[in-house]
Amino acid sequence: MTFHRPLAAATISLIATMAQADPTIYPLEITNCGQTVTFQGAPKNAVALGQNSAEIMYLLGLEDRMGATAFWPNDVLPEVANANAKVETLTKEFPTLEAVLAKQPDFVAAMLVTLMGPDSKVAKRDDFEKLGIPTYLSPSACSVTQTSGDVYGARDKLWSMDLMYQEIDDLSRIFDVADRGQALIRDLKSREGALREQFKARDDLTFLFWFSSPSPDDDAYLAGGNGPSGYIADVLGGANAVRSETEWPTLGWEGIMAANPTVIVAAQVDRARWNLDDADNKVAFLKGDPLVSQMEVVRAGRIAVIPGQAMNPSVQTLFGAEALARQLDGFDLRK
């Protein structure tokens, strides 16, 4: 499934000359997720653990300084597909620490604590720091409050693109391409502002974001109320139908029907771990299940599709909001 996106950041290196930023002075100290990380120079062989970390580096034009990437829920943004083709993908799932170290990285960035955190089965920050390899964890990942029994944690306030702008700024300074970072941030802020101008707030518009399910009989993995999907709903003038602060709550279909969303947003997840990762299979279930198909939102055809990565805290979140906005034009959402 193809999602057409506005051409913008793919030309970031061309417009970077418009943004004058101070060059990085090394050694550079970055405070990241409560830790101070020191860089003696710009990385030359970075490994990106997670799609968001990789795509930000590509948008900054850093593919020639990357040794490998791993963990891709979705296909790469078309804008940076050529850059991605130049960098080895270790695996679309969770890599092993041995596979990462085999690339002899001089910098490792990660998008999730499950990829590089205290309880990660892949790696802990200490694993790299003991070897003198500086690390960076997405600010979105460490803004989640860890809760007992839930590896994904919870958010007590709405996620925003400000965390993504911080990440872009940090990475651009680490690699000494601050001009490119500021140009990219300006572009994304402009697009975010355009969406907010187009969609005014209304209290009768709710979105239910369905990431995936192991099977039709299992509870659905939904996007929590304060996560990136909640941000998408907010920027489009609505709210997340799921109020839970949990980042990825699960809910049975009786509960989903009780939530009575105005729009159902089905994720297209390209990893192909479960049958219902595929958005077409989600839509087929919604329309074919004897009970679920009777929901007003389904009968009215208000089912949209965006990449699953847009529901993760990522640069793709704004792209997902734009994709959803284009689909809303075809729905009857009269007040």
PAMAR-594134 format. One line per field, with one value per residue (C-alpha): residue in one letter; x, y, z. Coordinates in pm, 1 decimal. Layout:
N
resn	c(A:...)
east	c(X:...)
north	c(Y:...)
up	c(Z:...)
//
This chain:
335
resn	c(M:T:F:H:R:P:L:A:A:A:T:I:S:L:I:A:T:M:A:Q:A:D:P:T:I:Y:P:L:E:I:T:N:C:G:Q:T:V:T:F:Q:G:A:P:K:N:A:V:A:L:G:Q:N:S:A:E:I:M:Y:L:L:G:L:E:D:R:M:G:A:T:A:F:W:P:N:D:V:L:P:E:V:A:N:A:N:A:K:V:E:T:L:T:K:E:F:P:T:L:E:A:V:L:A:K:Q:P:D:F:V:A:A:M:L:V:T:L:M:G:P:D:S:K:V:A:K:R:D:D:F:E:K:L:G:I:P:T:Y:L:S:P:S:A:C:S:V:T:Q:T:S:G:D:V:Y:G:A:R:D:K:L:W:S:M:D:L:M:Y:Q:E:I:D:D:L:S:R:I:F:D:V:A:D:R:G:Q:A:L:I:R:D:L:K:S:R:E:G:A:L:R:E:Q:F:K:A:R:D:D:L:T:F:L:F:W:F:S:S:P:S:P:D:D:D:A:Y:L:A:G:G:N:G:P:S:G:Y:I:A:D:V:L:G:G:A:N:A:V:R:S:E:T:E:W:P:T:L:G:W:E:G:I:M:A:A:N:P:T:V:I:V:A:A:Q:V:D:R:A:R:W:N:L:D:D:A:D:N:K:V:A:F:L:K:G:D:P:L:V:S:Q:M:E:V:V:R:A:G:R:I:A:V:I:P:G:Q:A:M:N:P:S:V:Q:T:L:F:G:A:E:A:L:A:R:Q:L:D:G:F:D:L:R:K)
east	c(0.0:146.2:108.1:172.7:353.9:444.9:797.5:981.5:1255.5:1406.0:1558.6:1679.2:2044.1:1951.0:1773.6:2017.7:2218.8:1924.0:1970.5:2289.5:2375.1:2696.3:2926.7:2967.8:3265.8:3406.6:3421.6:3043.9:2838.6:2474.6:2233.5:2011.5:1751.3:1924.0:2272.1:2557.6:2715.8:3045.1:3139.7:3502.5:3409.2:3133.1:3040.8:3161.1:3003.7:2673.5:2421.0:2053.8:1840.8:1488.3:1319.8:1285.3:1653.4:1747.7:1500.9:1608.0:1968.6:1863.8:1662.7:1979.3:2176.2:2394.9:2370.6:2742.7:2820.2:2600.6:2712.4:2375.0:2015.0:1768.2:1403.0:1168.8:793.1:728.2:894.8:1120.7:983.7:990.2:1173.1:1479.5:1455.1:1772.2:1964.2:1833.2:1946.0:2305.6:2295.9:2282.3:1968.1:2069.4:1710.7:1361.2:1306.5:1516.0:1887.8:2138.1:2403.5:2666.6:2530.8:2543.8:2896.8:3013.1:2959.7:3218.1:3000.2:3134.8:2782.6:2453.3:2113.8:1787.8:1419.9:1281.3:1387.7:1313.2:1602.8:1843.0:1724.2:1774.2:1551.9:1622.9:1700.8:1902.3:2140.6:2181.5:2353.6:2626.6:2704.4:2823.6:2962.0:3196.9:3344.4:3372.6:3081.8:2856.2:2481.1:2160.0:1803.9:1505.1:1362.6:1018.6:1124.3:1242.4:939.7:729.4:665.7:746.3:461.9:455.3:395.6:387.8:712.4:573.1:483.9:238.5:218.9:59.1:49.6:4.8:309.8:410.0:644.8:856.9:1026.4:1100.2:1239.9:1470.1:1589.3:1656.7:1846.2:2054.6:2146.4:2228.8:2469.8:2624.4:2702.4:2797.3:2514.4:2317.8:2221.6:2042.8:1876.3:1733.9:1609.6:1433.4:1275.5:1145.6:994.2:817.2:692.7:549.3:361.9:237.4:110.7:-69.4:-259.2:-363.9:-484.5:-686.7:-853.7:-1020.3:-1095.8:-1432.4:-1567.1:-1760.6:-1464.5:-1284.4:-1034.6:-960.7:-609.9:-578.2:-217.0:-260.6:-395.2:-254.9:-590.7:-953.1:-1033.8:-766.0:-780.9:-661.2:-341.6:-451.9:-267.0:-302.1:-469.3:-156.6:75.6:163.2:-177.2:-337.5:-124.1:-248.1:-607.7:-539.5:-369.5:-668.9:-914.0:-1031.5:-935.4:-828.1:-1131.0:-908.5:-845.8:-596.3:-258.7:-99.7:114.0:-24.5:-344.2:-528.0:-905.2:-1166.1:-1412.4:-1699.6:-1497.9:-1406.9:-1770.8:-1857.9:-1596.4:-1799.9:-1527.7:-1607.6:-1317.9:-1123.2:-758.9:-608.2:-231.3:-45.7:241.3:486.8:675.8:419.1:440.2:62.2:-208.6:-376.8:-60.4:-191.6:-439.6:-646.3:-703.4:-807.1:-1060.5:-1191.4:-1246.7:-1421.8:-1658.9:-1709.4:-1751.0:-2123.2:-2107.7:-1824.7:-1963.6:-2274.4:-2076.7:-2192.4:-1835.8:-1797.1:-2136.1:-2051.8:-1719.1:-1511.7:-1207.1:-868.0:-524.6:-185.7:155.4:196.0:523.4:321.5:163.3:510.2:683.9:864.3:920.3:664.3:393.8:352.7:355.6:80.7:-124.4:-98.7:-200.6:-501.1:-598.2:-620.8:-849.6:-1080.7:-1177.9:-1368.2:-1566.2:-1896.8:-1791.2:-2053.5:-2131.8)
north	c(0.0:334.5:655.4:966.3:1230.5:1589.5:1625.2:1829.0:1683.0:1484.0:1810.1:1911.2:1929.7:2180.1:2421.3:2384.0:2676.1:2896.0:2807.8:2928.9:2746.0:2735.9:2441.0:2184.6:2231.0:1904.9:1756.7:1792.1:1702.5:1607.0:1548.1:1264.2:1082.3:1177.6:1084.8:1302.6:1168.2:1304.8:1305.1:1361.2:1408.3:1353.6:983.3:814.0:467.3:493.0:217.9:317.0:84.0:156.3:307.3:655.8:688.6:575.7:799.2:1111.4:1039.2:989.6:1313.6:1484.7:1334.5:1111.9:778.7:789.4:787.8:489.3:130.0:-41.3:-15.1:-253.9:-280.7:-159.7:-189.8:-31.9:30.2:334.0:678.3:710.3:1042.0:863.8:526.2:590.4:667.0:352.4:140.4:239.1:118.4:-241.7:-355.8:-608.1:-721.3:-575.8:-722.2:-695.2:-746.5:-917.5:-719.6:-929.7:-827.8:-461.0:-479.2:-666.6:-343.2:-173.0:133.6:458.8:571.0:388.4:561.1:388.4:479.2:253.2:135.0:-217.7:-170.1:-1.9:25.7:-117.1:-418.1:-452.5:-797.4:-633.2:-403.7:-170.7:164.7:31.1:-242.5:22.5:275.5:15.0:-11.5:364.1:384.7:685.6:627.8:823.3:725.8:903.2:1162.6:1021.1:685.7:822.0:1050.6:740.8:647.5:282.9:89.8:-246.8:-532.5:-312.9:-284.0:2.6:224.8:513.7:887.9:1135.2:1411.9:1431.6:1353.5:1631.6:1691.1:1903.7:1581.3:1501.0:1849.3:1802.3:1470.2:1620.2:1909.7:1677.5:1442.3:1726.7:1874.1:1534.5:1492.3:1861.1:1926.6:2175.5:2376.8:2072.9:2004.2:2355.2:2344.5:2012.9:2138.5:2451.7:2241.2:2007.4:2293.3:2464.2:2150.1:2097.3:2455.7:2411.1:2110.9:2295.9:2585.5:2351.9:2153.4:2343.6:2172.4:2002.2:1789.5:1540.8:1387.1:1084.2:847.0:486.9:379.6:2.4:-109.4:-486.0:-806.8:-1158.9:-1284.1:-1167.7:-1347.9:-1165.7:-821.3:-545.8:-350.2:12.3:340.5:499.0:830.9:1038.3:880.8:996.6:886.2:1112.0:1390.3:1304.8:1321.2:1652.4:1817.1:1717.9:1877.0:1564.4:1330.7:971.6:753.6:550.6:754.7:516.7:665.8:330.2:361.8:46.8:-69.8:-382.0:-388.3:-643.2:-562.3:-511.3:-234.3:-89.6:-83.2:90.9:358.6:440.9:625.0:863.1:729.5:403.5:433.0:99.1:63.5:-85.3:-272.3:-412.0:-642.3:-920.2:-1078.4:-1134.6:-1162.9:-852.7:-646.2:-591.1:-302.2:-476.4:-767.9:-525.4:-361.4:-702.1:-800.0:-473.0:-511.8:-887.4:-954.8:-993.1:-762.2:-522.4:-452.6:-303.7:-19.1:313.4:409.6:92.0:119.9:482.2:374.3:600.5:371.5:524.7:367.1:506.4:341.6:175.3:362.1:685.4:553.7:517.7:830.3:921.3:1169.6:963.0:1070.9:1402.5:1227.0:999.8:1298.9:1440.3:1106.3:1082.4:1443.0:1366.1:1070.1:1271.4:1479.4:1177.2:1114.8:1265.9:1447.1:1718.2:1851.9)
up	c(0.0:-105.4:91.5:-115.9:82.2:0.0:-130.3:127.5:340.9:55.0:-63.4:281.1:176.3:-94.6:137.1:426.1:295.0:389.4:757.4:916.4:1236.9:1432.9:1354.7:1628.7:1857.8:1992.4:2243.0:2246.3:2551.9:2500.8:2789.0:2674.6:2882.1:3205.8:3088.0:2968.3:2650.1:2516.0:2147.6:2052.6:1687.3:1434.0:1396.8:1080.1:1118.6:1306.9:1366.5:1390.6:1601.7:1490.2:1187.9:1333.0:1420.6:1070.4:888.8:1077.3:980.5:618.3:619.3:744.3:455.7:673.2:490.5:404.6:777.7:865.5:899.0:945.5:1063.0:1228.1:1335.5:1061.6:1130.2:789.8:458.7:448.2:362.1:-18.4:18.4:155.4:-18.4:-219.0:98.9:267.1:-27.5:49.8:411.3:532.0:713.5:978.6:1034.1:1024.8:1372.1:1689.0:1616.4:1841.4:2024.4:1848.3:1505.6:1601.6:1741.8:1431.7:1236.8:1463.6:1522.5:1660.4:1756.2:1824.3:1831.7:1925.5:1903.6:2179.1:2523.4:2403.3:2160.0:2402.2:2759.2:3107.3:3036.6:2663.8:2529.2:2249.3:2433.8:2727.3:2699.5:2928.1:2676.0:2432.1:2676.7:2826.7:2477.6:2439.4:2193.2:2257.9:2245.7:2200.8:2297.1:2147.3:2390.9:2306.5:2449.2:2781.4:2818.4:2886.5:3249.2:3307.8:3466.1:3635.8:3394.0:3080.2:2885.4:2675.6:2973.5:2985.9:2919.0:3157.5:2895.7:2520.8:2307.0:2070.1:1780.6:2015.3:2125.4:1762.1:1700.2:1999.3:1857.1:1514.6:1671.6:1890.8:1606.6:1370.6:1627.0:1700.6:1329.3:1278.0:1030.5:1239.5:928.1:787.5:1120.4:1148.5:788.6:850.9:1173.2:997.5:720.0:962.6:1180.4:874.5:774.0:1129.5:1138.8:807.6:944.5:1259.2:1046.8:825.5:1105.7:1386.8:1717.4:1754.4:2038.3:1822.3:1636.6:1778.9:1621.9:1711.8:1604.2:1551.5:1522.3:1498.8:1656.4:1677.4:1543.3:1508.4:1834.0:2032.7:2185.8:1954.7:2015.1:2007.6:2028.3:2371.7:2434.7:2497.5:2243.1:1891.0:1764.2:2022.7:1876.8:1524.8:1646.6:1818.2:1520.7:1305.9:1548.0:1728.2:2011.5:2061.5:2136.0:2370.6:2685.8:2844.8:2937.6:2854.0:2541.8:2375.1:2551.0:2440.0:2413.1:2307.5:2033.2:2274.2:2436.6:2097.3:1994.5:2321.4:2244.3:1931.4:1736.6:1452.3:1244.8:1262.1:1156.4:1055.0:1052.0:760.1:927.2:674.0:910.7:837.4:1181.6:1204.7:940.9:1081.6:1038.0:685.7:661.5:392.4:630.4:904.3:673.6:562.6:926.3:1010.5:718.5:747.8:1119.6:1201.4:1505.6:1427.1:1081.2:1244.0:1402.1:1260.7:1171.5:963.4:793.3:703.8:555.6:777.4:779.1:703.6:663.1:765.4:816.5:1154.3:1204.5:1219.2:1539.7:1693.6:1826.1:1506.7:1229.8:1036.6:1282.6:1101.9:764.7:899.5:1009.7:658.3:504.5:736.6:662.7:291.1:358.9:585.9:283.9:152.8:473.8:577.9:893.6:899.2:1245.6)
//
